[in-house]
Amino acid sequence: MSATGEPYIPASESPKELTLRVIVVGILLGILMTAANAYLGLYAGMTVSASIPAAVMSMIILRTLFNDVSILENNAVQTMASAGESLAAGVIFTVPALLVIGIWDDIQWLDTLIIALLGGLLGTMFTIALRRLFIVEEALPYPEGVACREVLVAGEEGGEGALAIIYALGIGAIYG
């Protein structure tokens, strides 16, 4: 939805949304963002949200490889990538804390995987339960979601907006 409440894609249209290429690119970007966020979190003690970088990288990858990419495909890829990095943040902050306080001395990868999957499932259930309240009824502003939408729309429309995003990504990569 835009600031006016109108959807970007009219209900009469049905562009591609969940395709095999979206799943493959989403998984690959999810792995990349998860690894980067886990490293950053363990190294610096903080993580960053990957929605906007994932949206930009999704547009670059999909538009380079395919001609007929929809904004919904790019949105699905960025959602998959940012979900992976959020789950990594949950694991890298809880498992080391359990080690430090001495509750968990012997880490097994299967136990860690189960904790991560249960944490992701719990987060998904809370998101489903609270979506109507926070997004539909209260219409709370989510600055990162709005910014991510603008990035995706600029990429969809092309032109100067898309070039500005690519230049900003390049400058950020050089100075970051």
N, C-alpha and C positions, 0 to 999 in steps of 0.2 A: 504494500500500500504506500502511496505517496503521502505527502503532508496534507493533501486535500482529501485523502481517504479513497482515492480512485486507484484501482490496480493498474500496474504498468501494462500488463497483458490483459486485454479484454476477455471476458468469459466466452465470447464467440470463437476465439482462436484457441488452438491446442497444439502449440509447438512441442518439439521433442523435449523430454525432461529427464527421464532415467533410461540411459542407453548403456550398452556395454562399454563404450569409450569413456563415459562418465564414471562408471564403476572402477575401471582400470586406472584412470588418471586420478580419481579421488583417493583410491587406496595408496597409490604411489606418493601423492602429495601429503596424504595423511601420515604415512611412514616418515617422510622427510620432516614435516612440521612437528611430529611427535618426538623424533630423535633430537631435533634442534631445541625444542622447548625443554625436554628432559635434561639435556646438557646444560642449557642456560640456567635452569632451576637448581640443579645440583651445584653448579659452579658459582652462580651469583646469588642464589637464595631468592630469586624472583623469576616469574615467567611473564611472557607477553601474549596477547591474543593474536592469533594468526589469521583471523577472518579476512582482513584487507590484503595482506600479502598473498594469502591463498587465492583470493579472487583475482588479483592481478596475474599471478602465476598461472592460474587456470585459463584466463583469457589468452595469455601468450601461448601456452602449450596447445590448447584446443584450436585456436585460430591459425596457428602455424601448421598443424597437421590436417585440419579439416576446414572446408569452406562453409558448411551449413550448420553453424553452431548457434544454439539459442541461448538467451540470457538465463533460462531455467536450467540448462545444462551447466553453465558456469556457476550458478547458485548452488546446485547440488554438489559440485566438486568442492567449492569453498566450504560448504557445510560439513562434508566428510573430513576435510583436512582440519578444520577448526575443532571438530569433535574429538579427533585424535589428540590434538595438543592439549585440550582441556582435561582429558582422561589422564594424560601423562602427568600433568600438574598435580592431580589428585593423588597419584601413586608416589611421586617423588617427594611429596611433603609428608605423607603419612607413614610410609615404610621406614625411612630413616628415623623418624620420630619414635617409632616403636622400638627400633634398635637402640637408640640413645637412652630411653628410659628402662631398657632391659626386659621388656615384655616378650620380645621376639628375638631369640638368639641365633636360631638356625633358619636362614632364609632359603626356601625352596622356590624354584621358579613357578611350579604349579600353584603353590599357595598365593604367590604374588599375582599370577594370572587370574585366579578365582576372585581375589580381592578387587582387582581392576574391573573385571566383568560385573561383579555385583555392584561396585560403585557406579559404573556406567549405567547399569539397569536402574538403580535407585535414582540417579540423576534424571534419567529419561522419564521415569514415572512421576517425579515431582514436576518436571517441566510440563508434562501432559496435564497434570492436575491444576497447575497454576497458570497455564496459558490464558484461559478464558478471563481470569481475574485481572492479570497484569496487562495483557495485550488487547483483548477485546473490550472489556468493560472499562477499565481505568485508562486505556489508551496512553500508557506511560511512554515517554520518549526514551528510546535506546540509542544513544549517540553513535555507538559503534555499528549498530545495525543500519542506521540511516546512512552513515558514511560508506558502509559496504554496498548498500543499494546504489548510492551515487556513483561509486566506482564501477559497478556492474552496468549501470545505465550508460555511463560515459563510454565504456568499452563496447557496448551494444550499438551505440549511435556513431561511434568512430570519430574521426576528425580530430580537432585540436584537443578535446577532452581526453581522448585515448592516448594521444602523444604526450600530454602533460603527465599522465599517470606513469607511462613507461619511463619518461625522463626522471620523474621523482623516484621510481624504483631503482634506476641506475645510480642516481646520486646517493641514495640511501645505502646501496650496496658498496659504493666506493668509500664513503665516509663512515660506514657502520663497522 
